[in-house]
Amino acid sequence: MTLVAWYSVVVGLGMIGMWTVSLLRRQVPELRDEPIRIGFHLAGEFMTAMALLVAGSALLLNAGWATGTSLAAMGMLLYTTVVSPGYFGQKRQWPMVAFFGLLIVLTLASIVWLVFEIT
C-alpha cells in the first residue's frame, strides 16, 4: 500500500509542478485561443492532483477512509492519463505519449492493488 501512497503523492505533486511551470512560463497558448476549454481542463487537472495528494497522505497515515478515496483519485488519474496523450500525439511528441502509457499501466496496477486491499 505504501507504493500506491507514494505514487499518488509523487504524481499529484508532479501534476501541480508541471502545470505551474507551464503557466508561469506562458507555455499554455490555449489560455489565449481556447480559454474556457483549457480552464475546465486545468480545473480537472488540479482537482485530480489534490485528490491524489489527499489520498496518498491518507494511505500513509492509515486513515480508515484512505482506500476508497484512493480508488476515486486513481479513477480521476486514469481518465486524465488516457485523455492527455492525445495532445502530445497530435504534436508527434512520442516520448510524452509513451510516458503517459507508463502512467496508465502504473495507475491500473495501483487500482488493482487497492481493489485487492478491500476484498
TIVORO-222289 format. One record per residue: residue number from 1; x, y, z of N, C-alpha, C, CB in turn. Coordinates in pm, 1 decimal. Each point is the difference from the previous one (the first is absolute). Glycine has a CB too. Layout:
BEGIN
k=NUM&n_u=X&n_v=Y&n_w=Z&ca_u=X&ca_v=Y&ca_w=Z&c_u=X&c_v=Y&c_w=Z&cb_u=X&cb_v=Y&cb_w=Z
...
% end
This chain:
BEGIN
k=1&n_u=82.9&n_v=-120.0&n_w=0.0&ca_u=-82.9&ca_v=120.0&ca_w=0.0&c_u=87.2&c_v=126.2&c_w=0.0&cb_u=-181.5&cb_v=-126.3&cb_w=122.0
k=2&n_u=300.5&n_v=114.3&n_w=-65.8&ca_u=89.7&ca_v=115.0&ca_w=5.5&c_u=40.1&c_v=45.6&c_w=-139.6&cb_u=84.2&cb_v=-79.3&cb_w=221.2
k=3&n_u=-66.0&n_v=-15.8&n_w=-312.4&ca_u=35.7&ca_v=37.6&ca_w=-137.4&c_u=-111.6&c_v=81.4&c_w=-65.1&cb_u=141.2&cb_v=-206.9&cb_w=-19.2
k=4&n_u=-263.4&n_v=164.6&n_w=39.3&ca_u=-114.4&ca_v=73.6&ca_w=-56.1&c_u=-6.7&c_v=139.1&c_w=62.1&cb_u=-126.7&cb_v=-216.2&cb_w=-37.7
k=5&n_u=151.2&n_v=223.9&n_w=167.3&ca_u=-3.3&ca_v=130.1&ca_w=68.9&c_u=103.7&c_v=95.3&c_w=-59.4&cb_u=-78.4&cb_v=-113.4&cb_w=211.1
k=6&n_u=200.5&n_v=64.2&n_w=-223.8&ca_u=106.1&ca_v=87.6&ca_w=-52.9&c_u=-20.5&c_v=31.0&c_w=-147.6&cb_u=157.7&cb_v=-95.7&cb_w=167.8
k=7&n_u=-210.5&n_v=1.2&n_w=-242.8&ca_u=-33.4&ca_v=26.2&ca_w=-139.9&c_u=-100.6&c_v=114.9&c_w=-7.4&cb_u=43.5&cb_v=-242.9&cb_w=-61.2
k=8&n_u=-144.7&n_v=238.1&n_w=145.4&ca_u=-101.4&ca_v=105.9&ca_w=2.6&c_u=61.9&c_v=135.4&c_w=31.6&cb_u=-170.3&cb_v=-168.0&cb_w=71.0
k=9&n_u=252.7&n_v=171.8&n_w=30.5&ca_u=61.6&ca_v=126.3&ca_w=42.6&c_u=92.8&c_v=54.1&c_w=-108.4&cb_u=-14.8&cb_v=-73.6&cb_w=240.0
k=10&n_u=98.7&n_v=-13.0&n_w=-294.4&ca_u=96.7&ca_v=44.8&ca_w=-101.7&c_u=-71.7&c_v=49.5&c_w=-125.2&cb_u=168.6&cb_v=-163.8&cb_w=88.5
k=11&n_u=-267.9&n_v=89.6&n_w=-135.0&ca_u=-72.6&ca_v=41.3&ca_w=-120.5&c_u=-78.6&c_v=128.3&c_w=26.9&cb_u=-16.6&cb_v=-240.7&cb_w=-74.6
k=12&n_u=-46.9&n_v=250.6&n_w=190.0&ca_u=-73.8&ca_v=122.7&ca_w=33.9&c_u=90.8&c_v=121.8&c_w=1.8&cb_u=-159.0&cb_v=-136.6&cb_w=133.7
k=13&n_u=273.1&n_v=123.7&n_w=-67.7&ca_u=95.5&ca_v=111.5&ca_w=2.3&c_u=54.3&c_v=29.1&c_w=-139.9&cb_u=62.0&cb_v=-60.2&cb_w=236.1
k=14&n_u=-37.8&n_v=-45.7&n_w=-313.0&ca_u=49.9&ca_v=18.6&ca_w=-136.4&c_u=-98.8&c_v=74.8&c_w=-87.8&cb_u=130.6&cb_v=-208.8&cb_w=25.2
k=15&n_u=-258.0&n_v=176.0&n_w=-10.8&ca_u=-103.0&ca_v=68.8&ca_w=-78.9&c_u=-4.2&c_v=148.6&c_w=35.3&cb_u=-134.6&cb_v=-212.9&cb_w=-11.8
k=16&n_u=134.8&n_v=241.9&n_w=140.1&ca_u=-3.3&ca_v=140.0&ca_w=43.3&c_u=124.7&c_v=72.5&c_w=-48.6&cb_u=-135.9&cb_v=-62.9&cb_w=202.5
k=17&n_u=250.4&n_v=-1.5&n_w=-187.9&ca_u=125.3&ca_v=61.5&ca_w=-43.5&c_u=5.0&c_v=25.2&c_w=-149.2&cb_u=110.6&cb_v=-111.6&cb_w=188.6
k=18&n_u=-151.7&n_v=11.5&n_w=-267.4&ca_u=4.1&ca_v=14.4&ca_w=-145.7&c_u=-89.7&c_v=114.8&c_w=-47.0&cb_u=46.9&cb_v=-246.1&cb_w=-20.7
k=19&n_u=-169.6&n_v=249.3&n_w=71.8&ca_u=-92.3&ca_v=104.6&ca_w=-42.7&c_u=42.6&c_v=136.9&c_w=50.5&cb_u=-182.9&cb_v=-168.0&cb_w=-2.6
k=20&n_u=235.2&n_v=174.9&n_w=122.9&ca_u=44.5&ca_v=128.8&ca_w=54.8&c_u=113.5&c_v=57.3&c_w=-84.2&cb_u=-68.1&cb_v=-73.3&cb_w=231.2
k=21&n_u=165.5&n_v=-11.4&n_w=-263.2&ca_u=112.9&ca_v=45.1&ca_w=-82.6&c_u=-49.3&c_v=40.6&c_w=-138.9&cb_u=157.1&cb_v=-152.1&cb_w=127.5
k=22&n_u=-241.5&n_v=71.9&n_w=-187.8&ca_u=-51.4&ca_v=31.4&ca_w=-134.0&c_u=-77.5&c_v=131.5&c_w=-0.4&cb_u=-12.5&cb_v=-245.1&cb_w=-50.3
k=23&n_u=-67.7&n_v=266.3&n_w=152.8&ca_u=-77.0&ca_v=124.7&ca_w=7.7&c_u=89.8&c_v=120.2&c_w=25.1&cb_u=-195.1&cb_v=-129.6&cb_w=84.9
k=24&n_u=291.1&n_v=116.0&n_w=4.9&ca_u=90.8&ca_v=111.1&ca_w=29.4&c_u=88.1&c_v=35.9&c_w=-119.2&cb_u=-0.9&cb_v=-70.3&cb_w=238.5
k=25&n_u=36.4&n_v=-28.6&n_w=-317.3&ca_u=82.1&ca_v=23.8&ca_w=-119.5&c_u=-84.1&c_v=37.6&c_w=-121.6&cb_u=166.9&cb_v=-161.0&cb_w=89.7
k=26&n_u=-296.7&n_v=172.9&n_w=-68.2&ca_u=-93.6&ca_v=35.6&ca_w=-107.1&c_u=9.0&c_v=-98.3&c_w=-117.1&cb_u=18.7&cb_v=241.2&cb_w=67.7
k=27&n_u=-13.1&n_v=-369.7&n_w=-34.1&ca_u=10.6&ca_v=-105.8&ca_w=-100.3&c_u=-133.8&c_v=-69.6&c_w=-22.8&cb_u=238.8&cb_v=-32.4&cb_w=65.0
k=28&n_u=-346.8&n_v=101.1&n_w=-33.3&ca_u=-133.4&ca_v=-57.2&ca_w=-19.9&c_u=-77.1&c_v=93.9&c_w=-92.8&cb_u=1.3&cb_v=-114.0&cb_w=230.4
k=29&n_u=21.9&n_v=102.5&n_w=-363.2&ca_u=-64.3&ca_v=91.9&ca_w=-94.4&c_u=-152.5&c_v=-12.0&c_w=-0.3&cb_u=205.3&cb_v=-13.0&cb_w=-139.3
k=30&n_u=-256.4&n_v=-99.1&n_w=188.8&ca_u=-145.0&ca_v=-19.0&ca_w=5.1&c_u=-67.1&c_v=102.6&c_w=91.2&cb_u=34.2&cb_v=-244.0&cb_w=-43.4
k=31&n_u=40.2&n_v=302.4&n_w=135.4&ca_u=-57.8&ca_v=105.2&ca_w=85.2&c_u=-49.1&c_v=116.6&c_w=-85.4&cb_u=153.3&cb_v=-66.7&cb_w=189.2
k=32&n_u=-85.6&n_v=88.2&n_w=-299.4&ca_u=-37.4&ca_v=107.7&ca_w=-91.7&c_u=-101.1&c_v=-48.7&c_w=-104.4&cb_u=226.1&cb_v=105.0&cb_w=34.6
k=33&n_u=-201.3&n_v=-224.9&n_w=-87.0&ca_u=-79.8&ca_v=-51.2&ca_w=-111.4&c_u=-130.2&c_v=-67.3&c_w=43.4&cb_u=211.9&cb_v=-30.2&cb_w=-122.6
k=34&n_u=-207.5&n_v=-42.6&n_w=233.9&ca_u=-115.7&ca_v=-76.8&ca_w=47.5&c_u=-9.7&c_v=11.7&c_w=152.2&cb_u=20.5&cb_v=-161.6&cb_w=-195.2
k=35&n_u=-41.6&n_v=281.6&n_w=246.0&ca_u=7.8&ca_v=19.8&ca_w=146.0&c_u=-103.2&c_v=-79.1&c_w=80.1&cb_u=86.9&cb_v=224.5&cb_w=-48.9
k=36&n_u=-204.9&n_v=-243.5&n_w=-4.1&ca_u=-102.0&ca_v=-72.4&ca_w=75.7&c_u=35.7&c_v=-148.5&c_w=6.5&cb_u=-175.8&cb_v=168.1&cb_w=-70.3
k=37&n_u=211.8&n_v=-226.8&n_w=-42.4&ca_u=35.6&ca_v=-142.1&ca_w=-2.9&c_u=119.4&c_v=-28.2&c_w=90.1&cb_u=-88.7&cb_v=-16.6&cb_w=-233.6
k=38&n_u=194.9&n_v=96.5&n_w=220.8&ca_u=119.9&ca_v=-25.4&ca_w=79.9&c_u=-26.7&c_v=30.6&c_w=147.8&cb_u=145.4&cb_v=54.2&cb_w=-199.8
k=39&n_u=-232.8&n_v=39.7&n_w=226.1&ca_u=-35.7&ca_v=29.5&ca_w=138.8&c_u=-63.9&c_v=-120.9&c_w=67.1&cb_u=-31.1&cb_v=240.8&cb_w=-60.7
k=40&n_u=-61.9&n_v=-304.3&n_w=-8.8&ca_u=-61.6&ca_v=-121.0&ca_w=53.9&c_u=102.1&c_v=-113.2&c_w=10.7&cb_u=-220.4&cb_v=69.6&cb_w=-98.6
k=41&n_u=306.9&n_v=-79.7&n_w=-1.8&ca_u=103.7&ca_v=-103.3&ca_w=3.0&c_u=92.7&c_v=20.1&c_w=119.7&cb_u=-11.4&cb_v=-18.8&cb_w=-250.8
k=42&n_u=54.5&n_v=142.8&n_w=272.2&ca_u=87.7&ca_v=29.3&ca_w=113.7&c_u=-69.2&c_v=-28.7&c_w=132.9&cb_u=114.7&cb_v=174.7&cb_w=-137.2
k=43&n_u=-242.0&n_v=-141.8&n_w=146.3&ca_u=-74.6&ca_v=-29.3&ca_w=122.9&c_u=1.2&c_v=-150.4&c_w=27.0&cb_u=-147.3&cb_v=202.5&cb_w=-37.4
k=44&n_u=122.8&n_v=-281.8&n_w=-66.0&ca_u=2.8&ca_v=-144.9&ca_w=15.3&c_u=137.6&c_v=-52.4&c_w=38.5&cb_u=-182.7&cb_v=-13.2&cb_w=-165.9
k=45&n_u=286.0&n_v=69.5&n_w=105.1&ca_u=137.0&ca_v=-42.4&ca_w=30.4&c_u=36.3&c_v=31.6&c_w=145.6&cb_u=63.4&cb_v=37.0&cb_w=-241.2
k=46&n_u=-96.3&n_v=85.1&n_w=285.6&ca_u=34.1&ca_v=37.3&ca_w=136.8&c_u=-86.5&c_v=-74.8&c_w=101.8&cb_u=70.8&cb_v=225.6&cb_w=-83.2
k=47&n_u=-196.3&n_v=-253.4&n_w=49.6&ca_u=-83.6&ca_v=-80.9&ca_w=89.5&c_u=55.2&c_v=-141.8&c_w=10.6&cb_u=-201.4&cb_v=138.5&cb_w=-60.6
k=48&n_u=247.0&n_v=-193.4&n_w=-50.5&ca_u=60.3&ca_v=-132.8&ca_w=2.3&c_u=125.5&c_v=-0.2&c_w=85.8&cb_u=-92.7&cb_v=-46.8&cb_w=-227.9
k=49&n_u=177.4&n_v=146.3&n_w=208.5&ca_u=124.0&ca_v=9.4&ca_w=77.9&c_u=-29.8&c_v=10.5&c_w=149.3&cb_u=112.9&cb_v=110.4&cb_w=-195.1
k=50&n_u=-209.8&n_v=-28.8&n_w=230.8&ca_u=-33.6&ca_v=15.8&ca_w=141.9&c_u=-58.5&c_v=-129.6&c_w=56.2&cb_u=-41.4&cb_v=246.0&cb_w=-36.9
k=51&n_u=-42.0&n_v=-313.9&n_w=-40.3&ca_u=-56.5&ca_v=-128.1&ca_w=44.0&c_u=111.6&c_v=-102.1&c_w=22.6&cb_u=-213.2&cb_v=48.5&cb_w=-126.7
k=52&n_u=311.6&n_v=-50.2&n_w=37.3&ca_u=112.9&ca_v=-91.6&ca_w=15.8&c_u=80.2&c_v=31.7&c_w=125.7&cb_u=10.6&cb_v=-25.5&cb_w=-248.3
k=53&n_u=11.7&n_v=152.4&n_w=275.0&ca_u=75.0&ca_v=38.9&ca_w=119.7&c_u=-75.0&c_v=-37.4&c_w=127.6&cb_u=103.1&cb_v=187.7&cb_w=-129.2
k=54&n_u=-232.1&n_v=-161.7&n_w=132.2&ca_u=-80.4&ca_v=-35.3&ca_w=117.6&c_u=-2.5&c_v=-151.7&c_w=17.8&cb_u=-142.2&cb_v=207.1&cb_w=-31.2
k=55&n_u=117.3&n_v=-279.8&n_w=-76.7&ca_u=-9.2&ca_v=-145.4&ca_w=8.0&c_u=134.2&c_v=-62.1&c_w=40.3&cb_u=-180.7&cb_v=4.7&cb_w=-174.7
k=56&n_u=287.1&n_v=40.9&n_w=112.7&ca_u=132.3&ca_v=-54.1&ca_w=33.4&c_u=37.0&c_v=27.0&c_w=144.2&cb_u=68.9&cb_v=31.7&cb_w=-235.6
k=57&n_u=-97.2&n_v=88.6&n_w=281.8&ca_u=28.1&ca_v=33.4&ca_w=139.9&c_u=-84.4&c_v=-85.0&c_w=94.0&cb_u=58.3&cb_v=234.1&cb_w=-67.9
k=58&n_u=-184.8&n_v=-255.1&n_w=33.2&ca_u=-88.4&ca_v=-81.6&ca_w=82.9&c_u=49.9&c_v=-144.8&c_w=6.5&cb_u=-193.9&cb_v=149.2&cb_w=-61.3
k=59&n_u=242.3&n_v=-200.9&n_w=-51.5&ca_u=55.9&ca_v=-135.4&ca_w=0.7&c_u=122.5&c_v=-8.1&c_w=90.9&cb_u=-85.4&cb_v=-35.5&cb_w=-233.8
k=60&n_u=171.2&n_v=135.3&n_w=225.4&ca_u=120.5&ca_v=0.6&ca_w=83.7&c_u=-34.0&c_v=8.7&c_w=148.3&cb_u=124.5&cb_v=107.7&cb_w=-187.2
k=61&n_u=-234.8&n_v=-41.2&n_w=218.6&ca_u=-43.3&ca_v=15.1&ca_w=139.2&c_u=-93.8&c_v=-112.6&c_w=45.1&cb_u=24.7&cb_v=246.7&cb_w=-27.1
k=62&n_u=-49.8&n_v=-343.6&n_w=-62.3&ca_u=-89.7&ca_v=-112.3&ca_w=29.8&c_u=-139.9&c_v=44.2&c_w=41.3&cb_u=199.4&cb_v=-129.1&cb_w=67.9
k=63&n_u=-249.7&n_v=233.9&n_w=-130.2&ca_u=-136.0&ca_v=46.5&ca_w=28.6&c_u=-100.1&c_v=-103.6&c_w=-49.6&cb_u=73.1&cb_v=242.0&cb_w=-16.5
k=64&n_u=-180.5&n_v=-258.8&n_w=88.0&ca_u=-100.9&ca_v=-98.9&ca_w=-36.0&c_u=-65.7&c_v=24.6&c_w=-134.2&cb_u=-38.6&cb_v=-29.0&cb_w=238.7
k=65&n_u=34.0&n_v=152.2&n_w=-280.2&ca_u=-65.1&ca_v=37.4&ca_w=-125.7&c_u=97.9&c_v=8.0&c_w=-116.9&cb_u=-168.2&cb_v=125.0&cb_w=133.1
k=66&n_u=291.8&n_v=-161.5&n_w=-111.8&ca_u=104.8&ca_v=19.8&ca_w=-100.4&c_u=-20.8&c_v=-82.8&c_w=-126.6&cb_u=154.7&cb_v=49.4&cb_w=186.2
k=67&n_u=-194.0&n_v=-175.8&n_w=-172.0&ca_u=-10.6&ca_v=-87.0&ca_w=-117.7&c_u=-108.0&c_v=48.4&c_w=-95.6&cb_u=78.7&cb_v=-192.0&cb_w=138.2
k=68&n_u=-194.4&n_v=226.0&n_w=-85.6&ca_u=-107.8&ca_v=49.8&ca_w=-86.1&c_u=37.1&c_v=129.6&c_w=-69.0&cb_u=-163.4&cb_v=-109.5&cb_w=149.6
k=69&n_u=225.3&n_v=197.9&n_w=-74.2&ca_u=44.1&ca_v=128.3&ca_w=-57.0&c_u=106.3&c_v=-22.7&c_w=-106.2&cb_u=-51.8&cb_v=115.9&cb_w=216.5
k=70&n_u=139.3&n_v=-210.6&n_w=-190.9&ca_u=106.0&ca_v=-30.6&ca_w=-97.0&c_u=-56.4&c_v=-57.1&c_w=-128.6&cb_u=156.5&cb_v=-40.6&cb_w=188.5
k=71&n_u=-257.8&n_v=-43.8&n_w=-176.7&ca_u=-63.1&ca_v=-54.0&ca_w=-121.3&c_u=-62.4&c_v=112.4&c_w=-82.5&cb_u=-45.1&cb_v=-217.6&cb_w=119.2
k=72&n_u=-20.2&n_v=311.6&n_w=-52.9&ca_u=-58.9&ca_v=113.2&ca_w=-72.5&c_u=109.5&c_v=82.8&c_w=-67.1&cb_u=-192.8&cb_v=6.1&cb_w=162.9
k=73&n_u=299.7&n_v=22.8&n_w=-90.2&ca_u=110.4&ca_v=79.8&ca_w=-55.5&c_u=66.7&c_v=-72.0&c_w=-116.7&cb_u=37.4&cb_v=102.7&cb_w=225.6
k=74&n_u=-20.2&n_v=-234.7&n_w=-213.3&ca_u=60.1&ca_v=-77.0&ca_w=-109.2&c_u=-90.9&c_v=-1.9&c_w=-122.2&cb_u=120.6&cb_v=-141.5&cb_w=167.8
k=75&n_u=-250.8&n_v=138.1&n_w=-145.8&ca_u=-93.4&ca_v=8.1&ca_w=-112.2&c_u=13.8&c_v=132.7&c_w=-73.2&cb_u=-157.8&cb_v=-151.0&cb_w=122.0
k=76&n_u=171.0&n_v=258.6&n_w=-44.7&ca_u=20.6&ca_v=132.1&ca_w=-60.6&c_u=130.3&c_v=1.4&c_w=-79.2&cb_u=-128.6&cb_v=109.3&cb_w=187.8
k=77&n_u=233.2&n_v=-167.3&n_w=-128.0&ca_u=130.4&ca_v=-2.7&ca_w=-67.5&c_u=-5.1&c_v=-85.6&c_w=-126.0&cb_u=113.5&cb_v=32.6&cb_w=220.9
k=78&n_u=-182.7&n_v=-145.0&n_w=-213.9&ca_u=-10.1&ca_v=-85.1&ca_w=-118.7&c_u=-63.9&c_v=76.4&c_w=-115.3&cb_u=-17.3&cb_v=-203.5&cb_w=146.4
k=79&n_u=-89.0&n_v=276.4&n_w=-116.7&ca_u=-64.6&ca_v=78.7&ca_w=-105.4&c_u=98.8&c_v=99.2&c_w=-62.1&cb_u=-221.2&cb_v=-24.0&cb_w=118.6
k=80&n_u=291.2&n_v=99.2&n_w=-35.8&ca_u=88.9&ca_v=102.5&ca_w=-55.1&c_u=118.9&c_v=-61.4&c_w=-74.1&cb_u=-68.7&cb_v=152.6&cb_w=185.8
k=81&n_u=115.5&n_v=-271.2&n_w=-141.5&ca_u=111.8&ca_v=-62.3&ca_w=-70.5&c_u=-42.2&c_v=-61.4&c_w=-132.7&cb_u=105.4&cb_v=-44.5&cb_w=219.6
k=82&n_u=-232.6&n_v=15.0&n_w=-235.1&ca_u=-50.1&ca_v=-50.8&ca_w=-127.7&c_u=-25.5&c_v=115.2&c_w=-97.6&cb_u=-103.7&cb_v=-196.9&cb_w=118.8
k=83&n_u=53.4&n_v=308.6&n_w=-68.3&ca_u=-36.6&ca_v=113.5&ca_w=-85.2&c_u=121.1&c_v=85.8&c_w=-38.3&cb_u=-224.6&cb_v=0.6&cb_w=109.1
k=84&n_u=314.5&n_v=22.6&n_w=-15.4&ca_u=110.6&ca_v=94.7&ca_w=-21.3&c_u=97.9&c_v=-35.5&c_w=-110.8&cb_u=-22.4&cb_v=49.1&cb_w=235.5
k=85&n_u=55.1&n_v=-175.3&n_w=-260.0&ca_u=98.8&ca_v=-26.5&ca_w=-104.4&c_u=-44.9&c_v=39.7&c_w=-140.3&cb_u=79.5&cb_v=-184.3&cb_w=140.9
k=86&n_u=-208.6&n_v=203.3&n_w=-160.6&ca_u=-47.2&ca_v=43.2&ca_w=-131.5&c_u=60.3&c_v=132.6&c_w=-41.6&cb_u=-210.9&cb_v=-122.0&cb_w=41.1
k=87&n_u=226.4&n_v=211.6&n_w=55.1&ca_u=60.8&ca_v=130.8&ca_w=-27.3&c_u=142.2&c_v=-18.6&c_w=-53.0&cb_u=-141.0&cb_v=106.7&cb_w=181.2
k=88&n_u=217.3&n_v=-192.6&n_w=-114.3&ca_u=139.0&ca_v=-21.0&ca_w=-39.4&c_u=10.7&c_v=-83.9&c_w=-126.9&cb_u=66.2&cb_v=17.0&cb_w=239.9
k=89&n_u=-157.8&n_v=-111.1&n_w=-257.9&ca_u=-1.0&ca_v=-78.3&ca_w=-122.9&c_u=-26.9&c_v=87.1&c_w=-121.0&cb_u=-76.7&cb_v=-197.2&cb_w=129.4
k=90&n_u=-14.5&n_v=293.5&n_w=-113.7&ca_u=-31.5&ca_v=92.9&ca_w=-108.4&c_u=123.9&c_v=79.4&c_w=-41.3&cb_u=-236.5&cb_v=16.3&cb_w=83.8
k=91&n_u=323.4&n_v=10.9&n_w=12.7&ca_u=123.1&ca_v=75.6&ca_w=-27.2&c_u=118.1&c_v=-92.7&c_w=-31.3&cb_u=-83.4&cb_v=182.0&cb_w=151.2
k=92&n_u=53.3&n_v=-312.3&n_w=-160.7&ca_u=101.5&ca_v=-101.1&ca_w=-29.8&c_u=112.6&c_v=-1.7&c_w=104.0&cb_u=-54.4&cb_v=26.1&cb_w=-242.5
k=93&n_u=18.8&n_v=-4.0&n_w=366.8&ca_u=96.3&ca_v=-5.6&ca_w=109.9&c_u=-12.0&c_v=-138.5&c_w=64.7&cb_u=-13.4&cb_v=254.1&cb_w=40.9
k=94&n_u=68.4&n_v=-354.3&n_w=-109.0&ca_u=-18.8&ca_v=-139.5&ca_w=37.5&c_u=57.7&c_v=-37.0&c_w=136.0&cb_u=2.9&cb_v=-49.7&cb_w=-239.1
k=95&n_u=109.2&n_v=107.6&n_w=282.1&ca_u=46.8&ca_v=-33.7&ca_w=135.5&c_u=-103.3&c_v=36.1&c_w=108.4&cb_u=235.4&cb_v=36.4&cb_w=-79.5
k=96&n_u=-306.5&n_v=73.6&n_w=61.5&ca_u=-103.4&ca_v=36.7&ca_w=96.9&c_u=-117.9&c_v=-96.7&c_w=-6.8&cb_u=69.9&cb_v=240.7&cb_w=-17.8
k=97&n_u=-104.9&n_v=-284.8&n_w=-102.5&ca_u=-107.0&ca_v=-99.4&ca_w=-13.8&c_u=40.2&c_v=-128.1&c_w=72.8&cb_u=-70.2&cb_v=98.7&cb_w=-223.1
k=98&n_u=194.9&n_v=-140.5&n_w=206.1&ca_u=49.5&ca_v=-119.7&ca_w=68.6&c_u=-1.1&c_v=19.3&c_w=151.8&cb_u=143.3&cb_v=-53.6&cb_w=-199.7
k=99&n_u=-106.8&n_v=173.1&n_w=244.8&ca_u=-1.9&ca_v=29.5&ca_w=143.1&c_u=-141.2&c_v=-16.1&c_w=55.8&cb_u=193.3&cb_v=158.7&cb_w=-29.1
k=100&n_u=-292.3&n_v=-108.2&n_w=-42.2&ca_u=-138.4&ca_v=-16.0&ca_w=44.8&c_u=-41.7&c_v=-146.7&c_w=-3.5&cb_u=-53.0&cb_v=230.8&cb_w=-83.4
k=101&n_u=105.0&n_v=-305.9&n_w=-13.2&ca_u=-26.9&ca_v=-143.7&ca_w=-2.6&c_u=50.9&c_v=-67.6&c_w=126.7&cb_u=13.5&cb_v=3.6&cb_w=-249.9
k=102&n_u=105.7&n_v=34.4&n_w=293.2&ca_u=55.9&ca_v=-52.6&ca_w=124.8&c_u=-88.6&c_v=38.9&c_w=118.5&cb_u=232.9&cb_v=13.1&cb_w=-97.1
k=103&n_u=-278.6&n_v=112.4&n_w=99.0&ca_u=-88.5&ca_v=43.1&ca_w=108.5&c_u=-131.1&c_v=-78.5&c_w=0.6&cb_u=102.0&cb_v=228.1&cb_w=-12.6
k=104&n_u=-153.8&n_v=-260.3&n_w=-105.0&ca_u=-122.7&ca_v=-80.0&ca_w=-7.5&c_u=23.6&c_v=-136.9&c_w=63.9&cb_u=-70.2&cb_v=120.7&cb_w=-211.6
k=105&n_u=181.5&n_v=-184.6&n_w=177.1&ca_u=31.3&ca_v=-132.3&ca_w=55.7&c_u=14.6&c_v=8.5&c_w=152.3&cb_u=115.3&cb_v=-65.3&cb_w=-215.8
k=106&n_u=-41.2&n_v=164.1&n_w=264.4&ca_u=20.3&ca_v=15.5&ca_w=144.7&c_u=-130.1&c_v=32.4&c_w=72.2&cb_u=232.7&cb_v=77.0&cb_w=-44.7
k=107&n_u=-317.8&n_v=1.8&n_w=-18.0&ca_u=-128.1&ca_v=34.9&ca_w=61.1&c_u=-91.4&c_v=-121.2&c_w=6.0&cb_u=23.6&cb_v=234.6&cb_w=-83.6
k=108&n_u=-29.7&n_v=-312.1&n_w=-24.4&ca_u=-80.4&ca_v=-122.2&ca_w=1.1&c_u=51.1&c_v=-98.4&c_w=105.2&cb_u=-50.1&cb_v=32.6&cb_w=-243.9
k=109&n_u=181.4&n_v=-45.9&n_w=255.8&ca_u=57.2&ca_v=-88.0&ca_w=102.2&c_u=-38.3&c_v=48.3&c_w=139.6&cb_u=191.8&cb_v=-55.1&cb_w=-153.6
k=110&n_u=-191.9&n_v=187.2&n_w=173.9&ca_u=-38.6&ca_v=55.9&ca_w=129.7&c_u=-146.4&c_v=-28.7&c_w=30.6&cb_u=172.0&cb_v=179.6&cb_w=-27.7
k=111&n_u=-256.7&n_v=-168.4&n_w=-73.6&ca_u=-142.7&ca_v=-28.1&ca_w=19.8&c_u=-19.3&c_v=-146.8&c_w=37.9&cb_u=-62.0&cb_v=181.0&cb_w=-166.1
k=112&n_u=128.5&n_v=-271.0&n_w=95.7&ca_u=-11.0&ca_v=-143.0&ca_w=31.6&c_u=47.4&c_v=-25.1&c_w=142.7&cb_u=35.1&cb_v=-60.4&cb_w=-243.0
k=113&n_u=75.8&n_v=120.3&n_w=281.0&ca_u=54.7&ca_v=-15.9&ca_w=134.7&c_u=-102.5&c_v=46.1&c_w=104.1&cb_u=234.9&cb_v=33.7&cb_w=-89.1
k=114&n_u=-295.0&n_v=81.5&n_w=66.3&ca_u=-99.1&ca_v=53.9&ca_w=94.5&c_u=-124.1&c_v=-89.2&c_w=7.4&cb_u=83.4&cb_v=232.1&cb_w=-48.3
k=115&n_u=-127.6&n_v=-283.0&n_w=-64.6&ca_u=-118.4&ca_v=-87.2&ca_w=-0.4&c_u=28.9&c_v=-126.7&c_w=80.7&cb_u=-70.3&cb_v=90.0&cb_w=-226.7
k=116&n_u=188.9&n_v=-146.5&n_w=212.1&ca_u=35.1&ca_v=-118.6&ca_w=77.3&c_u=7.6&c_v=31.2&c_w=149.5&cb_u=125.6&cb_v=-88.3&cb_w=-198.1
k=117&n_u=-95.4&n_v=210.4&n_w=233.2&ca_u=4.2&ca_v=39.4&ca_w=140.9&c_u=-138.2&c_v=0.1&c_w=63.6&cb_u=200.9&cb_v=137.2&cb_w=-49.7
k=118&n_u=-302.4&n_v=-108.0&n_w=-29.3&ca_u=-135.6&ca_v=9.9&ca_w=58.4&c_u=-80.1&c_v=-129.3&c_w=-16.1&cb_u=3.3&cb_v=244.8&cb_w=-48.9
k=119&n_u=54.0&n_v=-343.6&n_w=-22.6&ca_u=-74.7&ca_v=-125.2&ca_w=-15.8&c_u=51.4&c_v=-106.4&c_w=94.2&cb_u=-43.1&cb_v=56.5&cb_w=-237.9
% end
